[in-house]
Amino acid sequence: MGPGAPVGFRCEVEPGLEDHVTIRPVGELDLATADHLHEQLRALRDADFAHVTLDLGRLSFIDSTGIRLLIVWTAKASVDGWRLEMLPGSSSIDRTLDLNGVRDRFFPAASS
């Protein structure tokens, strides 16, 4: 857990090949923790990773603040020309994204 990380939340970072990195938030992504994930993603982009995989598999909860963060970073990647790939989370995370109408935005292949 890095400095300033909220209690019970952390981001695991796993470097990949060349300009690829995987970041895995663990715990609840909500109002109290979204800024920490935002800063971690910003640091990875500042380090010039062109392909970032955001693995939602270890999230136990996501609220509207967390969803907004995912929307913002998806748009940022599209505009700035780098790749943000998301890996799905648990069925409850998937259901939350689906109920909020954003699941297909993050996982377009899953909608077919």
Secondary structure, DSSP 4 states (H G I P E B T S, - for coil): --TTPPTT-EEEEEE-STTEEEEEEEEEESTTTHHHHHHHHHHHHHTT-SEEEEE-TTEEEE-HHHHHHHHHHHHHHHHHT-EEEEE---HHHHHHHHHTT-HHHH-GGGG-
